[in-house]
């Protein structure tokens, strides 16, 4: 129940009932907040949106991807692809050698 008190062009609202939350409501509220926080961190990791920094008050645009992180990862990916291509070429040489094929045939005959 609330009572209105007016005076000097101001309205004061006085609550006479106490507002309480049940244990279930508190648990649901905390769970929802944690879930939203984890979802924001997931979006940060997957799309580099920087939502967490934005929520913590850092002056960043949460939807602008960082170019430095993208170029750094693409350079690392290019180096890894080049290394894997070299390994594949070495393995192809080993497998296509006549001595390797002869060794496989001998092993089949032994077993």
BELPERA-V417669 format. One record per pair of residues at least 6 apart in sequence whose C-alpha atoms are under 6 Angstrom apart, sorted by the first residue. I is the first residue (numbers start at 1). J is the second residue. D is the distance in whole Angstrom. If there is no record, write none. Layout:
i=(I,I)
j=(J,J)
d=(D,D)
This chain:
i=(1,1,2,2,2,3,4,4,5,5,44,48,49,49,50,51,54)
j=(16,17,14,15,16,14,12,13,11,12,50,65,62,63,62,62,60)
d=(6,6,6,5,6,6,6,5,6,5,5,6,5,5,5,5,6)
